[in-house]
């Protein structure tokens, strides 16, 4: 592991508190600032933390403040970081280097530079990730992986055999019910017009960039789950499978 200074990583943005949403499954929301389609965006995103024994596995990472890291460390030891979506990854490198953690990525993202958004950070060598595959080992004993196979961008969904089945998604599945305190006024208005604030939704920008086909969603319907924790939006409890299957049928007629 190359030596690094946390100051070379993207700074922590405002975020909330870590909440335990299921036994040994934690969730925290925070801000994201980026440029997409030549437009400045500011909106919310979520990190899921899964505890297995004393180990913590971070999914859809969100860099926490020093106070947030103190709370994270009370939960256990960060050993693994999972990147499920090509459009995320801003804070992965901070956690990988800070905790000397194993990095897991969807095939096609094994050695790409994380998107730091500053020229200064391009002097840091890219970190290498271990491919996440449906057949290979995963960093959680009760996890299985769903991989999109028709998309232009790598994307996966992790399923935990807990609480009747929990899926952890990145951009493909979203559940934004309304804008929250992490949105700028411009992004709130723009994303309202684009249809982001829809329960059990598929990410509008992800749909445009990844161009998935119906076959992926026909396979995803066969997955058994009750709950969904997504990279954007609120946790969807108990009725997630029915709600998303309705969305798949509406958008892809499957």
LUMMARMI-828416 format. One record per residue (C-alpha): residue in three letters; y, z, x. Coordinates in Angstrom, 2 decimals. Each point is the difference from the previous one (the first is absolute). Example, Ala and Ser with C-alpha at 12.3 -4.5 7.8 and 13.67 -1.06 7.14 Angstrom:
% residues 2
rest, py, pz, px
ALA, -4.50, 7.80, 12.30
SER, 3.44, -0.66, 1.37
This chain:
% residues 254
rest, py, pz, px
UNK, 0.00, 0.00, 0.00
UNK, 3.36, -1.05, 1.42
UNK, 2.60, 2.79, 0.37
UNK, 2.72, -0.29, -2.62
UNK, 3.08, 1.71, -1.30
UNK, 0.27, 0.57, -3.75
UNK, 3.61, -1.17, 0.25
UNK, -1.29, -3.53, 0.73
UNK, -1.77, -0.07, -3.35
UNK, 1.77, -0.66, -3.31
UNK, 1.67, 3.19, -1.15
UNK, -1.24, 2.08, -2.89
UNK, 1.69, -0.97, -3.26
UNK, 0.57, 2.36, -2.96
UNK, -3.23, 1.13, -1.66
UNK, -1.37, 2.60, -2.36
UNK, -2.55, 2.76, 0.42
UNK, -3.72, -0.43, 0.56
UNK, -1.91, 0.63, -3.25
UNK, -3.74, 0.49, -0.49
UNK, -0.85, -2.41, -2.81
UNK, -3.80, 0.44, 0.19
UNK, -2.13, 2.38, 2.02
UNK, 0.69, -0.82, 3.67
UNK, 2.04, -3.07, -0.96
UNK, 3.76, 0.21, 0.55
UNK, 2.92, -2.26, -0.91
UNK, 3.60, -0.25, 1.20
UNK, 2.78, -2.42, -0.98
UNK, 2.91, -1.12, 2.15
UNK, 2.54, -2.72, 0.61
UNK, -0.50, -3.44, 1.53
UNK, 2.75, -2.27, 1.32
UNK, -0.80, -3.59, 0.92
UNK, 1.14, -3.62, -0.23
UNK, -2.07, -2.33, -2.17
UNK, 0.94, -3.54, -0.99
UNK, 3.31, 0.44, 1.91
UNK, 0.90, 2.93, -2.25
UNK, 0.43, 3.70, 0.82
UNK, -2.40, 2.17, -1.97
UNK, -0.19, 3.79, -0.40
UNK, -2.75, 1.42, -2.18
UNK, -2.77, 2.61, -0.04
UNK, -3.46, -0.05, 1.55
UNK, -2.90, 2.43, 0.17
UNK, -2.35, 1.40, 2.61
UNK, -3.42, 1.33, -0.95
UNK, -1.63, 2.67, 2.18
UNK, -3.73, 0.62, -0.31
UNK, -1.56, 3.11, 1.49
UNK, -3.60, 0.10, 1.15
UNK, -0.84, 3.37, 1.49
UNK, 2.80, 0.68, 2.48
UNK, 0.80, -3.69, 0.44
UNK, 2.89, -1.83, -1.66
UNK, -0.03, -3.75, -0.65
UNK, 3.37, -1.62, -0.75
UNK, 0.19, -3.09, -2.22
UNK, 3.22, -2.02, -0.53
UNK, 1.82, 2.19, 2.51
UNK, 3.50, 1.34, -0.60
UNK, 1.64, 1.73, 2.97
UNK, 0.89, 3.57, -0.91
UNK, 2.88, 2.10, 1.26
UNK, -0.71, 2.80, 2.46
UNK, -0.25, 2.39, -2.94
UNK, -2.38, -2.38, -1.76
UNK, -2.17, -0.29, 3.12
UNK, -0.23, 3.79, 0.14
UNK, -1.36, 0.00, -3.55
UNK, -2.37, -2.86, 0.83
UNK, -1.37, 1.89, 2.99
UNK, -0.79, 2.97, -2.22
UNK, -2.42, -2.19, -1.94
UNK, -2.14, -0.96, 3.00
UNK, -0.09, -2.31, 3.01
UNK, 1.02, -3.64, -0.35
UNK, -2.85, -2.04, 1.51
UNK, 0.25, -3.42, -1.68
UNK, 2.64, -2.36, -1.41
UNK, -0.98, -2.78, -2.42
UNK, 2.07, -3.12, -0.66
UNK, -1.17, -1.72, -3.18
UNK, 2.80, -2.54, -0.43
UNK, 1.74, -2.54, 2.20
UNK, 3.41, 0.79, -1.50
UNK, -0.19, 3.68, 1.01
UNK, -0.35, 1.60, 3.44
UNK, 3.54, 1.09, 0.95
UNK, -1.06, 3.54, 0.89
UNK, -3.61, -0.50, 1.07
UNK, 0.76, -0.10, 3.70
UNK, 1.88, 3.29, -0.09
UNK, -3.03, 1.81, -1.40
UNK, -2.53, -1.82, 2.20
UNK, 1.90, 0.92, 3.15
UNK, 1.20, 3.45, -1.08
UNK, -3.50, 1.21, -0.90
UNK, -2.02, -2.33, 2.25
UNK, -1.66, -1.14, -3.22
UNK, -2.46, -2.82, -0.64
UNK, 1.69, -2.98, -1.66
UNK, -1.89, -1.94, -2.69
UNK, 1.28, -3.33, -1.35
UNK, -1.16, -2.83, -2.22
UNK, -1.45, -2.98, 1.90
UNK, 2.84, -2.22, 1.18
UNK, 2.25, 2.91, 0.97
UNK, -1.98, 1.33, 3.00
UNK, 2.69, -0.31, 2.66
UNK, 3.26, -1.04, -1.65
UNK, 3.24, 1.79, 0.82
UNK, 1.08, 2.45, -2.66
UNK, 3.23, -1.01, -1.74
UNK, 2.51, 2.45, 1.46
UNK, 3.10, -1.93, -0.93
UNK, 1.77, 0.63, 3.32
UNK, 0.03, -1.98, 3.22
UNK, -0.30, 3.18, 2.05
UNK, -3.48, 0.69, -1.25
UNK, -1.30, -3.42, 0.95
UNK, -0.29, 1.34, 3.57
UNK, -2.91, 2.20, -1.12
UNK, -3.38, -1.71, 0.38
UNK, -1.67, -0.64, -3.36
UNK, -2.69, 2.41, -1.05
UNK, -3.50, -1.27, -0.67
UNK, -1.80, 0.73, -3.25
UNK, -3.66, 0.28, -0.83
UNK, -0.92, -2.46, -2.78
UNK, -0.73, 1.38, -3.46
UNK, -2.95, -1.85, -1.49
UNK, -2.18, 0.46, -3.05
UNK, -3.11, 0.10, 2.16
UNK, 1.30, 2.03, 2.93
UNK, 0.70, 3.71, 0.49
UNK, 2.96, 1.65, -1.74
UNK, 1.83, 3.18, 1.03
UNK, -0.93, 1.79, -3.26
UNK, -3.59, 0.74, -0.91
UNK, 0.48, -0.51, -3.75
UNK, 2.11, -3.18, 0.27
UNK, -0.80, -3.64, -0.68
UNK, 2.26, -2.99, 0.58
UNK, 0.98, -2.88, -2.28
UNK, 1.36, -3.01, 1.88
UNK, 2.05, -2.78, -1.56
UNK, -1.50, -3.31, 1.15
UNK, 2.27, -2.60, -1.64
UNK, 3.37, 1.27, 1.23
UNK, 2.33, -1.43, 2.64
UNK, 0.66, 3.53, 1.29
UNK, -2.59, 2.66, 0.90
UNK, -0.31, 2.66, -2.69
UNK, -2.58, 2.60, -0.92
UNK, -0.64, 2.85, -2.41
UNK, -1.80, 3.19, 0.96
UNK, -2.19, 1.77, -2.56
UNK, -0.88, 3.70, 0.29
UNK, -3.05, 1.46, -1.72
UNK, 2.03, 2.93, -1.32
UNK, 1.25, 1.12, -3.42
UNK, -1.88, -2.81, -1.71
UNK, 1.26, -2.64, 2.42
UNK, 3.43, -0.30, 1.65
UNK, 1.33, -3.32, 1.31
UNK, 2.73, 0.00, 2.63
UNK, 1.96, -3.26, 0.05
UNK, 2.94, -1.35, 1.97
UNK, 2.01, -2.81, -1.65
UNK, -2.59, -1.75, -2.15
UNK, -0.11, 2.81, -2.56
UNK, 3.24, 1.77, -0.91
UNK, 1.03, 2.47, -2.68
UNK, 3.79, 0.15, 0.08
UNK, 1.08, 1.34, -3.39
UNK, 3.71, 0.27, 0.81
UNK, 2.30, -0.02, 3.05
UNK, 0.34, 3.37, 1.74
UNK, 2.48, 1.68, 2.35
UNK, -1.06, -2.15, 2.97
UNK, 1.35, -3.27, -1.50
UNK, 3.34, -1.54, 0.83
UNK, 2.02, -1.24, -2.97
UNK, -0.47, -3.62, 1.07
UNK, -3.77, 0.31, 0.38
UNK, -0.31, 1.86, -3.29
UNK, 1.73, -2.82, -1.87
UNK, -1.78, -2.80, 1.84
UNK, -3.46, 1.53, -0.38
UNK, 0.57, 0.71, -3.68
UNK, 0.62, -3.72, -0.53
UNK, -3.09, -0.89, 2.05
UNK, -2.29, 2.13, -2.16
UNK, -0.93, 2.67, 2.55
UNK, 0.24, 2.89, -2.44
UNK, -3.21, -0.59, -1.91
UNK, -2.92, 2.38, -0.32
UNK, -3.25, -1.04, 1.73
UNK, 1.72, -3.02, 1.51
UNK, -0.78, -2.41, 2.83
UNK, 2.74, -0.12, 2.63
UNK, 2.37, -2.88, -0.88
UNK, 1.02, -0.71, 3.62
UNK, -3.61, 0.41, 1.14
UNK, -1.14, -2.53, -2.63
UNK, 2.50, -2.53, 1.34
UNK, -0.82, 0.58, 3.66
UNK, -3.78, 0.47, -0.23
UNK, -0.74, -2.50, -2.81
UNK, -3.29, 1.62, -1.10
UNK, -2.45, -1.85, -2.20
UNK, -1.83, 1.22, -3.10
UNK, -3.30, 0.45, 1.85
UNK, 1.30, 3.07, 1.82
UNK, 0.94, 1.72, -3.24
UNK, -3.28, -0.90, -1.66
UNK, -1.71, 1.86, 2.87
UNK, 2.48, 2.88, -0.16
UNK, -0.79, 0.51, -3.70
UNK, -3.57, 0.86, 1.01
UNK, 1.20, 2.97, 2.06
UNK, -0.42, 3.34, -1.76
UNK, 3.02, 2.32, 0.17
UNK, 2.08, 2.31, -2.18
UNK, 3.12, 0.57, 2.11
UNK, 2.32, -2.07, 2.20
UNK, 2.34, 1.04, 2.80
UNK, 2.15, -2.95, 1.03
UNK, 2.48, -0.77, 2.73
UNK, 2.71, -0.15, -2.66
UNK, 0.40, 1.93, -3.23
UNK, -1.51, 3.09, -1.57
UNK, -3.64, 1.10, 0.10
UNK, -1.93, -1.50, -2.91
UNK, -2.55, 2.50, -1.26
UNK, -3.07, -0.30, -2.21
UNK, 0.68, -3.46, -1.51
UNK, 0.59, -2.07, 3.14
UNK, -3.01, -2.30, -0.36
UNK, 0.76, -0.95, -3.60
UNK, 3.71, -0.44, 0.71
UNK, -0.49, -2.28, 3.01
UNK, -2.75, -2.02, -1.67
UNK, 2.47, -0.74, -2.78
UNK, 2.51, -1.17, 2.62
UNK, -2.60, -2.21, 1.71
UNK, -0.81, -1.59, -3.33
UNK, 3.67, -0.55, -0.84
UNK, 0.89, -1.57, 3.35
UNK, -3.25, -1.71, 1.02
UNK, -2.00, -0.28, -3.21
UNK, -3.00, 1.86, 1.47
